[in-house]
């Protein structure tokens, strides 16, 4: 089943996994050590993240290391950017209103 990246990041465990591997590649066991769930459960989350291309696998000797695909994260950032722009505009308008109220109050 093909999932999109937003389904992948909807789960809090998968978001923590993304945070863990954002700075360094980790093995499934090292990732699982950060949770109170089984390694199999963590592997299932890693499989979903891999299917969505948010995570890539690299074989090093007998170990598999998982790391973050930064370019795929840009897709999330691009989608959020439209809302960031809307909210920044709203906050700037609020700042203007508050400044006007404060100015009127001092006069």
N, CA, C and O atoms as a GROMACS GRO file, in nm:
protein
  428
    1UNK      N    1   0.084  -0.118   0.000
    1UNK     CA    2   0.000   0.000   0.000
    1UNK      C    3   0.088   0.124   0.000
    1UNK      O    4   0.177   0.137   0.084
    2UNK      N    5   0.064   0.212  -0.092
    2UNK     CA    6   0.140   0.335  -0.102
    2UNK      C    7   0.074   0.442  -0.015
    2UNK      O    8  -0.044   0.473  -0.032
    3UNK      N    9   0.150   0.497   0.075
    3UNK     CA   10   0.102   0.603   0.163
    3UNK      C   11   0.171   0.733   0.123
    3UNK      O   12   0.275   0.732   0.058
    4UNK      N   13   0.112   0.843   0.164
    4UNK     CA   14   0.182   0.969   0.140
    4UNK      C   15   0.252   1.012   0.268
    4UNK      O   16   0.231   0.955   0.375
    5UNK      N   17   0.335   1.113   0.256
    5UNK     CA   18   0.418   1.153   0.369
    5UNK      C   19   0.336   1.207   0.486
    5UNK      O   20   0.380   1.200   0.600
    6UNK      N   21   0.218   1.260   0.458
    6UNK     CA   22   0.137   1.316   0.566
    6UNK      C   23   0.074   1.205   0.649
    6UNK      O   24   0.052   1.222   0.769
    7UNK      N   25   0.044   1.093   0.588
    7UNK     CA   26   0.000   0.977   0.665
    7UNK      C   27   0.116   0.928   0.753
    7UNK      O   28   0.095   0.886   0.866
    8UNK      N   29   0.234   0.934   0.700
    8UNK     CA   30   0.351   0.886   0.774
    8UNK      C   31   0.378   0.971   0.897
    8UNK      O   32   0.409   0.918   1.004
    9UNK      N   33   0.366   1.101   0.884
    9UNK     CA   34   0.398   1.188   0.998
    9UNK      C   35   0.278   1.208   1.091
    9UNK      O   36   0.290   1.277   1.192
   10UNK      N   37   0.163   1.150   1.058
   10UNK     CA   38   0.045   1.163   1.144
   10UNK      C   39   0.063   1.088   1.276
   10UNK      O   40  -0.001   1.122   1.375
   11UNK      N   41   0.146   0.988   1.277
   11UNK     CA   42   0.165   0.906   1.397
   11UNK      C   43   0.275   0.967   1.485
   11UNK      O   44   0.384   0.996   1.436
   12UNK      N   45   0.248   0.986   1.616
   12UNK     CA   46   0.348   1.048   1.704
   12UNK      C   47   0.477   0.966   1.715
   12UNK      O   48   0.585   1.024   1.726
   13UNK      N   49   0.467   0.835   1.712
   13UNK     CA   50   0.589   0.753   1.721
   13UNK      C   51   0.678   0.777   1.599
   13UNK      O   52   0.800   0.787   1.611
   14UNK      N   53   0.616   0.786   1.483
   14UNK     CA   54   0.695   0.809   1.362
   14UNK      C   55   0.758   0.947   1.363
   14UNK      O   56   0.868   0.966   1.311
   15UNK      N   57   0.690   1.045   1.423
   15UNK     CA   58   0.750   1.178   1.432
   15UNK      C   59   0.873   1.175   1.524
   15UNK      O   60   0.973   1.241   1.498
   16UNK      N   61   0.864   1.098   1.633
   16UNK     CA   62   0.980   1.085   1.722
   16UNK      C   63   1.095   1.015   1.650
   16UNK      O   64   1.211   1.054   1.664
   17UNK      N   65   1.063   0.912   1.573
   17UNK     CA   66   1.167   0.842   1.496
   17UNK      C   67   1.236   0.940   1.401
   17UNK      O   68   1.358   0.940   1.389
   18UNK      N   69   1.157   1.023   1.335
   18UNK     CA   70   1.215   1.123   1.243
   18UNK      C   71   1.310   1.215   1.319
   18UNK      O   72   1.419   1.248   1.271
   19UNK      N   73   1.267   1.257   1.437
   19UNK     CA   74   1.352   1.344   1.519
   19UNK      C   75   1.482   1.273   1.558
   19UNK      O   76   1.590   1.332   1.555
   20UNK      N   77   1.470   1.146   1.595
   20UNK     CA   78   1.589   1.070   1.637
   20UNK      C   79   1.692   1.057   1.526
   20UNK      O   80   1.812   1.069   1.550
   21UNK      N   81   1.644   1.031   1.404
   21UNK     CA   82   1.740   1.006   1.295
   21UNK      C   83   1.770   1.132   1.214
   21UNK      O   84   1.839   1.126   1.113
   22UNK      N   85   1.719   1.245   1.258
   22UNK     CA   86   1.742   1.369   1.184
   22UNK      C   87   1.890   1.408   1.183
   22UNK      O   88   1.938   1.465   1.085
   23UNK      N   89   1.961   1.377   1.289
   23UNK     CA   90   2.102   1.419   1.296
   23UNK      C   91   2.200   1.307   1.272
   23UNK      O   92   2.316   1.332   1.237
   24UNK      N   93   2.156   1.181   1.290
   24UNK     CA   94   2.248   1.070   1.267
   24UNK      C   95   2.170   0.944   1.231
   24UNK      O   96   2.059   0.922   1.280
   25UNK      N   97   2.230   0.864   1.146
   25UNK     CA   98   2.169   0.736   1.109
   25UNK      C   99   2.172   0.642   1.229
   25UNK      O  100   2.266   0.641   1.307
   26UNK      N  101   2.067   0.564   1.242
   26UNK     CA  102   2.056   0.473   1.357
   26UNK      C  103   2.008   0.335   1.311
   26UNK      O  104   1.938   0.322   1.211
   27UNK      N  105   2.045   0.233   1.387
   27UNK     CA  106   1.996   0.098   1.361
   27UNK      C  107   1.856   0.085   1.421
   27UNK      O  108   1.819   0.164   1.508
   28UNK      N  109   1.780  -0.012   1.376
   28UNK     CA  110   1.646  -0.032   1.436
   28UNK      C  111   1.652  -0.057   1.586
   28UNK      O  112   1.565  -0.010   1.660
   29UNK      N  113   1.753  -0.132   1.632
   29UNK     CA  114   1.764  -0.158   1.775
   29UNK      C  115   1.791  -0.030   1.853
   29UNK      O  116   1.733  -0.009   1.960
   30UNK      N  117   1.878   0.056   1.800
   30UNK     CA  118   1.906   0.183   1.868
   30UNK      C  119   1.782   0.272   1.872
   30UNK      O  120   1.758   0.342   1.970
   31UNK      N  121   1.705   0.268   1.765
   31UNK     CA  122   1.580   0.346   1.763
   31UNK      C  123   1.481   0.288   1.863
   31UNK      O  124   1.417   0.362   1.938
   32UNK      N  125   1.468   0.154   1.864
   32UNK     CA  126   1.373   0.088   1.953
   32UNK      C  127   1.405   0.112   2.100
   32UNK      O  128   1.314   0.110   2.184
   33UNK      N  129   1.532   0.134   2.132
   33UNK     CA  130   1.571   0.161   2.272
   33UNK      C  131   1.506   0.287   2.327
   33UNK      O  132   1.503   0.307   2.448
   34UNK      N  133   1.454   0.372   2.240
   34UNK     CA  134   1.391   0.498   2.284
   34UNK      C  135   1.241   0.486   2.308
   34UNK      O  136   1.175   0.584   2.340
   35UNK      N  137   1.188   0.364   2.293
   35UNK     CA  138   1.043   0.345   2.307
   35UNK      C  139   1.013   0.229   2.402
   35UNK      O  140   1.096   0.141   2.423
   36UNK      N  141   0.895   0.231   2.457
   36UNK     CA  142   0.848   0.121   2.540
   36UNK      C  143   0.764   0.023   2.458
   36UNK      O  144   0.666  -0.032   2.508
   37UNK      N  145   0.803   0.003   2.335
   37UNK     CA  146   0.732  -0.091   2.249
   37UNK      C  147   0.834  -0.191   2.194
   37UNK      O  148   0.954  -0.178   2.215
   38UNK      N  149   0.783  -0.289   2.126
   38UNK     CA  150   0.871  -0.394   2.074
   38UNK      C  151   0.951  -0.344   1.954
   38UNK      O  152   0.915  -0.245   1.890
   39UNK      N  153   1.058  -0.414   1.926
   39UNK     CA  154   1.137  -0.380   1.807
   39UNK      C  155   1.054  -0.401   1.682
   39UNK      O  156   1.070  -0.328   1.583
   40UNK      N  157   0.966  -0.500   1.684
   40UNK     CA  158   0.881  -0.526   1.569
   40UNK      C  159   0.788  -0.407   1.541
   40UNK      O  160   0.764  -0.371   1.426
   41UNK      N  161   0.737  -0.347   1.648
   41UNK     CA  162   0.651  -0.229   1.631
   41UNK      C  163   0.729  -0.114   1.570
   41UNK      O  164   0.679  -0.044   1.482
   42UNK      N  165   0.851  -0.096   1.617
   42UNK     CA  166   0.936   0.011   1.561
   42UNK      C  167   0.969  -0.022   1.415
   42UNK      O  168   0.970   0.068   1.331
   43UNK      N  169   0.995  -0.147   1.386
   43UNK     CA  170   1.023  -0.186   1.247
   43UNK      C  171   0.905  -0.157   1.156
   43UNK      O  172   0.923  -0.117   1.041
   44UNK      N  173   0.784  -0.176   1.207
   44UNK     CA  174   0.665  -0.145   1.127
   44UNK      C  175   0.660   0.005   1.096
   44UNK      O  176   0.629   0.045   0.984
   45UNK      N  177   0.690   0.087   1.196
   45UNK     CA  178   0.693   0.232   1.172
   45UNK      C  179   0.802   0.268   1.072
   45UNK      O  180   0.781   0.352   0.984
   46UNK      N  181   0.918   0.204   1.083
   46UNK     CA  182   1.027   0.230   0.989
   46UNK      C  183   0.989   0.189   0.847
   46UNK      O  184   1.026   0.255   0.750
   47UNK      N  185   0.915   0.080   0.836
   47UNK     CA  186   0.871   0.034   0.704
   47UNK      C  187   0.780   0.138   0.639
   47UNK      O  188   0.792   0.169   0.520
   48UNK      N  189   0.688   0.193   0.719
   48UNK     CA  190   0.596   0.296   0.666
   48UNK      C  191   0.673   0.421   0.626
   48UNK      O  192   0.648   0.479   0.520
   49UNK      N  193   0.768   0.462   0.709
   49UNK     CA  194   0.848   0.580   0.676
   49UNK      C  195   0.932   0.556   0.551
   49UNK      O  196   0.952   0.647   0.470
   50UNK      N  197   0.981   0.435   0.535
   50UNK     CA  198   1.060   0.399   0.417
   50UNK      C  199   0.972   0.397   0.292
   50UNK      O  200   1.013   0.444   0.186
   51UNK      N  201   0.851   0.342   0.304
   51UNK     CA  202   0.757   0.338   0.190
   51UNK      C  203   0.724   0.478   0.141
   51UNK      O  204   0.701   0.499   0.022
   52UNK      N  205   0.724   0.573   0.232
   52UNK     CA  206   0.691   0.711   0.196
   52UNK      C  207   0.815   0.790   0.156
   52UNK      O  208   0.807   0.911   0.130
   53UNK      N  209   0.929   0.724   0.152
   53UNK     CA  210   1.056   0.786   0.113
   53UNK      C  211   1.103   0.894   0.210
   53UNK      O  212   1.186   0.978   0.174
   54UNK      N  213   1.051   0.892   0.331
   54UNK     CA  214   1.099   0.987   0.432
   54UNK      C  215   1.228   0.936   0.496
   54UNK      O  216   1.306   1.014   0.552
   55UNK      N  217   1.250   0.807   0.488
   55UNK     CA  218   1.364   0.742   0.551
   55UNK      C  219   1.430   0.652   0.447
   55UNK      O  220   1.363   0.587   0.367
   56UNK      N  221   1.562   0.650   0.450
   56UNK     CA  222   1.634   0.558   0.362
   56UNK      C  223   1.715   0.460   0.446
   56UNK      O  224   1.757   0.491   0.558
   57UNK      N  225   1.736   0.343   0.389
   57UNK     CA  226   1.813   0.239   0.456
   57UNK      C  227   1.950   0.230   0.392
   57UNK      O  228   1.966   0.248   0.272
   58UNK      N  229   2.050   0.201   0.476
   58UNK     CA  230   2.184   0.176   0.424
   58UNK      C  231   2.243   0.059   0.501
   58UNK      O  232   2.251   0.059   0.624
   59UNK      N  233   2.285  -0.041   0.425
   59UNK     CA  234   2.346  -0.160   0.486
   59UNK      C  235   2.493  -0.131   0.512
   59UNK      O  236   2.566  -0.093   0.421
   60UNK      N  237   2.536  -0.149   0.636
   60UNK     CA  238   2.677  -0.134   0.674
   60UNK      C  239   2.715  -0.261   0.749
   60UNK      O  240   2.682  -0.277   0.866
   61UNK      N  241   2.785  -0.349   0.681
   61UNK     CA  242   2.818  -0.478   0.743
   61UNK      C  243   2.692  -0.557   0.765
   61UNK      O  244   2.615  -0.581   0.672
   62UNK      N  245   2.672  -0.599   0.888
   62UNK     CA  246   2.552  -0.676   0.921
   62UNK      C  247   2.437  -0.590   0.968
   62UNK      O  248   2.327  -0.641   0.993
   63UNK      N  249   2.460  -0.461   0.981
   63UNK     CA  250   2.359  -0.371   1.035
   63UNK      C  251   2.293  -0.288   0.924
   63UNK      O  252   2.355  -0.256   0.822
   64UNK      N  253   2.169  -0.255   0.946
   64UNK     CA  254   2.097  -0.162   0.859
   64UNK      C  255   2.083  -0.032   0.936
   64UNK      O  256   2.038  -0.030   1.051
   65UNK      N  257   2.121   0.077   0.872
   65UNK     CA  258   2.108   0.208   0.934
   65UNK      C  259   1.999   0.287   0.862
   65UNK      O  260   1.989   0.285   0.739
   66UNK      N  261   1.919   0.355   0.940
   66UNK     CA  262   1.812   0.438   0.885
   66UNK      C  263   1.850   0.584   0.902
   66UNK      O  264   1.896   0.626   1.008
   67UNK      N  265   1.830   0.661   0.796
   67UNK     CA  266   1.856   0.805   0.803
   67UNK      C  267   1.743   0.879   0.732
   67UNK      O  268   1.666   0.821   0.655
   68UNK      N  269   1.736   1.007   0.759
   68UNK     CA  270   1.628   1.089   0.708
   68UNK      C  271   1.655   1.137   0.567
   68UNK      O  272   1.768   1.173   0.534
   69UNK      N  273   1.554   1.138   0.484
   69UNK     CA  274   1.562   1.194   0.348
   69UNK      C  275   1.519   1.340   0.356
   69UNK      O  276   1.400   1.371   0.351
   70UNK      N  277   1.616   1.428   0.367
   70UNK     CA  278   1.588   1.570   0.388
   70UNK      C  279   1.504   1.628   0.274
   70UNK      O  280   1.415   1.709   0.298
   71UNK      N  281   1.531   1.587   0.151
   71UNK     CA  282   1.455   1.642   0.038
   71UNK      C  283   1.306   1.612   0.050
   71UNK      O  284   1.224   1.694   0.009
   72UNK      N  285   1.271   1.498   0.105
   72UNK     CA  286   1.129   1.464   0.122
   72UNK      C  287   1.066   1.551   0.230
   72UNK      O  288   0.948   1.584   0.223
   73UNK      N  289   1.145   1.588   0.331
   73UNK     CA  290   1.094   1.677   0.436
   73UNK      C  291   1.061   1.814   0.378
   73UNK      O  292   0.974   1.884   0.430
   74UNK      N  293   1.130   1.852   0.272
   74UNK     CA  294   1.101   1.981   0.208
   74UNK      C  295   0.960   1.985   0.153
   74UNK      O  296   0.898   2.091   0.145
   75UNK      N  297   0.909   1.868   0.114
   75UNK     CA  298   0.771   1.861   0.064
   75UNK      C  299   0.672   1.900   0.175
   75UNK      O  300   0.573   1.969   0.150
   76UNK      N  301   0.701   1.856   0.296
   76UNK     CA  302   0.617   1.892   0.412
   76UNK      C  303   0.629   2.042   0.438
   76UNK      O  304   0.530   2.110   0.460
   77UNK      N  305   0.753   2.091   0.437
   77UNK     CA  306   0.776   2.233   0.462
   77UNK      C  307   0.706   2.320   0.359
   77UNK      O  308   0.651   2.425   0.393
   78UNK      N  309   0.708   2.277   0.234
   78UNK     CA  310   0.643   2.353   0.127
   78UNK      C  311   0.493   2.362   0.151
   78UNK      O  312   0.432   2.467   0.127
   79UNK      N  313   0.433   2.254   0.197
   79UNK     CA  314   0.288   2.254   0.223
   79UNK      C  315   0.256   2.344   0.342
   79UNK      O  316   0.156   2.417   0.340
   80UNK      N  317   0.339   2.340   0.446
   80UNK     CA  318   0.317   2.421   0.566
   80UNK      C  319   0.341   2.569   0.537
   80UNK      O  320   0.278   2.655   0.599
   81UNK      N  321   0.430   2.599   0.444
   81UNK     CA  322   0.468   2.736   0.413
   81UNK      C  323   0.346   2.823   0.380
   81UNK      O  324   0.340   2.939   0.422
   82UNK      N  325   0.250   2.768   0.306
   82UNK     CA  326   0.132   2.848   0.271
   82UNK      C  327   0.056   2.894   0.395
   82UNK      O  328   0.003   3.005   0.397
   83UNK      N  329   0.051   2.810   0.497
   83UNK     CA  330  -0.019   2.848   0.621
   83UNK      C  331   0.066   2.942   0.705
   83UNK      O  332   0.014   3.032   0.772
   84UNK      N  333   0.198   2.923   0.700
   84UNK     CA  334   0.289   3.012   0.772
   84UNK      C  335   0.271   3.154   0.719
   84UNK      O  336   0.267   3.249   0.798
   85UNK      N  337   0.261   3.169   0.589
   85UNK     CA  338   0.243   3.300   0.528
   85UNK      C  339   0.111   3.363   0.572
   85UNK      O  340   0.106   3.482   0.604
   86UNK      N  341   0.004   3.284   0.572
   86UNK     CA  342  -0.127   3.335   0.614
   86UNK      C  343  -0.121   3.382   0.759
   86UNK      O  344  -0.168   3.490   0.791
   87UNK      N  345  -0.062   3.299   0.847
   87UNK     CA  346  -0.059   3.335   0.988
   87UNK      C  347   0.033   3.453   1.016
   87UNK      O  348   0.004   3.535   1.104
   88UNK      N  349   0.143   3.463   0.943
   88UNK     CA  350   0.230   3.580   0.962
   88UNK      C  351   0.157   3.708   0.923
   88UNK      O  352   0.173   3.810   0.989
   89UNK      N  353   0.078   3.702   0.817
   89UNK     CA  354  -0.001   3.818   0.778
   89UNK      C  355  -0.101   3.854   0.887
   89UNK      O  356  -0.117   3.971   0.921
   90UNK      N  357  -0.169   3.753   0.941
   90UNK     CA  358  -0.267   3.777   1.048
   90UNK      C  359  -0.199   3.837   1.171
   90UNK      O  360  -0.252   3.931   1.230
   91UNK      N  361  -0.083   3.785   1.209
   91UNK     CA  362  -0.012   3.837   1.326
   91UNK      C  363   0.035   3.980   1.302
   91UNK      O  364   0.030   4.063   1.392
   92UNK      N  365   0.080   4.009   1.181
   92UNK     CA  366   0.121   4.146   1.150
   92UNK      C  367   0.003   4.242   1.158
   92UNK      O  368   0.017   4.354   1.207
   93UNK      N  369  -0.114   4.198   1.110
   93UNK     CA  370  -0.235   4.280   1.120
   93UNK      C  371  -0.273   4.302   1.265
   93UNK      O  372  -0.313   4.411   1.304
   94UNK      N  373  -0.260   4.197   1.347
   94UNK     CA  374  -0.290   4.208   1.490
   94UNK      C  375  -0.195   4.306   1.557
   94UNK      O  376  -0.237   4.388   1.639
   95UNK      N  377  -0.066   4.299   1.521
   95UNK     CA  378   0.032   4.394   1.575
   95UNK      C  379  -0.007   4.538   1.541
   95UNK      O  380   0.005   4.627   1.626
   96UNK      N  381  -0.054   4.560   1.419
   96UNK     CA  382  -0.095   4.694   1.378
   96UNK      C  383  -0.214   4.743   1.459
   96UNK      O  384  -0.219   4.858   1.503
   97UNK      N  385  -0.312   4.654   1.479
   97UNK     CA  386  -0.431   4.690   1.557
   97UNK      C  387  -0.392   4.722   1.702
   97UNK      O  388  -0.439   4.820   1.758
   98UNK      N  389  -0.307   4.639   1.760
   98UNK     CA  390  -0.265   4.662   1.898
   98UNK      C  391  -0.185   4.792   1.911
   98UNK      O  392  -0.200   4.864   2.010
   99UNK      N  393  -0.101   4.820   1.814
   99UNK     CA  394  -0.024   4.945   1.816
   99UNK      C  395  -0.117   5.065   1.806
   99UNK      O  396  -0.096   5.166   1.874
  100UNK      N  397  -0.220   5.055   1.721
  100UNK     CA  398  -0.317   5.165   1.707
  100UNK      C  399  -0.393   5.185   1.837
  100UNK      O  400  -0.412   5.298   1.881
  101UNK      N  401  -0.438   5.076   1.899
  101UNK     CA  402  -0.511   5.086   2.026
  101UNK      C  403  -0.423   5.148   2.133
  101UNK      O  404  -0.468   5.235   2.209
  102UNK      N  405  -0.299   5.104   2.140
  102UNK     CA  406  -0.205   5.158   2.240
  102UNK      C  407  -0.181   5.307   2.215
  102UNK      O  408  -0.175   5.385   2.310
  103UNK      N  409  -0.167   5.346   2.089
  103UNK     CA  410  -0.144   5.486   2.054
  103UNK      C  411  -0.265   5.571   2.092
  103UNK      O  412  -0.250   5.679   2.149
  104UNK      N  413  -0.386   5.521   2.060
  104UNK     CA  414  -0.509   5.594   2.093
  104UNK      C  415  -0.526   5.606   2.244
  104UNK      O  416  -0.575   5.708   2.293
  105UNK      N  417  -0.487   5.504   2.317
  105UNK     CA  418  -0.501   5.504   2.462
  105UNK      C  419  -0.409   5.607   2.527
  105UNK      O  420  -0.445   5.667   2.629
  106UNK      N  421  -0.290   5.628   2.469
  106UNK     CA  422  -0.192   5.721   2.524
  106UNK      C  423  -0.222   5.866   2.487
  106UNK      O  424  -0.166   5.958   2.548
  107UNK      N  425  -0.309   5.889   2.389
  107UNK     CA  426  -0.339   6.027   2.348
  107UNK      C  427  -0.449   6.088   2.431
  107UNK      O  428  -0.486   6.204   2.409
   0.00000   0.00000   0.00000
